């Protein structure tokens, strides 16, 4: 069943979805691990995004496919673009499912008027190269992005998936994390997460323990699977985006 679901998700990511759904409140599930992680934490208000508008463009002269995904929330526009080359010389826009027959070329993210090439960006919590990653959604599957409007910054968490995932050779999901500060500096990072309950995308939150503390996120320690509290560590966003080797600035 899992194979079927993931295959559908990858296919729908390449489709055009005309509507966008925003949900203001999805409670964190009651679970001993989650209860312990978020005990005494201040959780920031979040809005969830359930769909993206995605289209495919194909240039026959170069055999290049460009998938563009866009969503807008609270006047902010997030976009993701991935460029592939068709090595089969038999591309069909109506029946496009990612396989290793498509050569990955490059990937970009956009936030409002700024853009960054994330092709060579490593995961923040791994030395592996992050791309190719696509926005992971399917209308009935649940939220695919979280938006936070804080007093000193905007933060967007977007759920991603390995472009070549066929539902059987991958279980991890990715988070594209974008921050725009009050001074309009925009940065991005990509995190790698085991796709193991209970720490799925719906149960991840930005939080802090003190009023003047940097917003934080839990990440799973390397080699752990996230099924017990000792598997996690806290990463403060201020510390995360101070790491210039594993984050990128977005520019106009």
N, C-alpha and C positions, 0 to 999 in steps of 0.2 A: 504493500500500500504506500509506503514511504517513497518508493521509486516513482510511482505514478504521480504523486503529489508534487515532488520536486521537478519532474519533467514538465508538468503543466505550468509551474511557476516560472521556469526559465522561458517557456514558450510565450507566456502572457507578458513577460517583461519586454519582449520584442514587438508586442502588439500596440495598437493605438487605443488608449482608454480615454474617453471624452470627459468623464465626470471625476470630481475629486471630493473625497469625503474626509471631514475633519471631526474628531471626537475629542471632547474636552477632558473626559475622565474615564480611565480604565483602572480600577483598583488593582494593587499588587495582590497576588494570590497569597492566601494564608498557608504557610509552609514553614517548618522548623528552621530551615536554612535561611530563608528570606526574612523570617521574623527576627532571627539573631543578627543578620547583617544590618538591617535597617532599624534596629532597636535604638531609641534615643536620637535618631537622625532627623534632621529637618529636610523633608522632601520638597523640592521646588515644583511649582505648578507647571503642568505640561499639557500640550495639545498634541494629539496624534493625527497623523496623515495616513490614509488607507490606500490611496491610489496615486499613480503618476501617469502623465500623458507621455506615451512612448511611440516613436516612429522610426522606421528604417529608411535609409537612403542608399541607393546602389549606383555606383558609377561604373558603367560597363567598360569604359576605356581603360580603367585601372584595376577593375575587379575589386574595388574597395567598398565595403559596407560600413555605414555609419549609423549607429543606434543612438538616438537622442531621447532622454527622459527628463521631463520637467514637472515641477509642482510648485504651487504658490500658496503661502500661508502668511497671514497678517501683513500683507504687502511685500513680503520677501519671496524671491524666486530662487529656487535651487534647481540646478541642471547637471546632468551627467551625460557624457558622450564617450563612446568607445568605438574605435576604428579597427576593422578587421579586413583581411584580404581573402577572397574566395579562391581557393586553390583547385576547385573542381571544375571551374568554368561552366557551371550549370546552376547558378544561383536563382532561387525562386523566392521572391519577397513574400508571397502568400504562404509559404511553407518553410519558414526559417527557424531552425532549431540549432543552437550552437553545438558544434562538434569539433574535433581536432582537425577537421578538414578546412577550418577557417583559421588563418594565421593572425594572431593578435599583433596589432601595430602600436596603438597608443590609447590612452584614456585621459579624460579631462573632467574636472568638476567646475561648476560655476555657482557663485552665490551673489545674487544681485548683479552688479556690473563687473564683478571680478572673476578671474579664472586662474586655474593652476593645472599644469600637466603632472598627473600623478603616476605616470608610467613606471618610473623607477623608485617610487616611494615605498620603503619597507613598512611592514606592520610595526606599530609602536611597541608591541609586546612580543616581537619575534624578529629574527634576522632575515626571514624570507621576504622576497619581493611581493608586494600586495597585488598588483595587477595581474591578470585581468579580473576586475570585480564589476558586477552589475547590480543595479537596484533590484532587490528581491521583494516582489509582491505578487499577490493573486487576490482578486477582489474578496473572496470568501475566507482568506487565510488570516486576516488580522492586520494591525497597523504595520506600516513599513517605515515610518519616520516619527521622530519626536521633536517637538519644537519648544524651546524654553525662552521666555522673554524675562531676563533678570534686570536688576537695576543698573548694572554696569556692563552688560554684554547680552548678545543673542547666541544661543547654542542650538545646533541642529544635529540630531543623531539619525543616520539613515541606515537601514538594514541592507546589507549587501550579500552577495553569493558569488562564489567562483564561477566565472563565465562558462567553464567547461563542465560544470557539475551536471551529472545525468541522474542524480538521485541515489546512486549506489556507491560511487567512489569518493563521496565527500559528505561530511556531516556538519562541519563548522560553518558558522555564519560570520559575516564581517560587519563592522560598524564604521561608516564614514562619518567622522566627527568634524563639524565646522563651527568655528567661533568667530564672531564679529564683536570687537570691543567697542566701548563708547567712543573711543578715539578713531573708530572706523578701520582698525587693523583687522584683517581677516586671515585666518589660518586654518589648516586642515591636517588631520591625521587619520590613519586607518588602524582599527583594532581587530584582532582575530579572537573569536570566541568558540568554544566547543558548543555544538548544538545539542546540549543535554539539559533536560528539565532538572531543576526548576529555573535556572538562570537563562531563560529565553528572552527574546527581545522585549516582550510585553512587561517583564518584571525587572528590567534595568531602569534605574532612575538616577538623575543628578541629585546630590544631597550635600549637606554640610552638617557639622556638629556644633559649630560656633557661629555667631552672627557675622564676624569679620573674616571668616575662613573662606578660602577659595572653594568654589563648587568642585565636587569630587565625583568619581565614578569607580565602582568596583570592577576590577578585571581579574580574570582567572590566571593564577600563576602558571608559568611554563611547566608543561608536563602534567598538570592537574586537569581534572575534568569538571570541577565546579559543583560537585554534589555534596560538599561539606564546607563549613565556614573556613576551615584552615586552608582551603584551596584558593582563597581570594586575597588580594591586596588592594589597598586604596590608592588611587592615582588622582592627585589634585590637578585640575585643569591648568592652573598657573605653572605647575611644574612640567606638565605634559607639553605645553606649547613653548616652554623655554628650551626644549630639546630641538635644536635646529637641524640635527641630522635625521630625525624621524618625523618631522612636521614640515609643512610647506606654507609659505605665504601666498595669498591670492592677490593678483594685481589686475588693474584695468588694462 
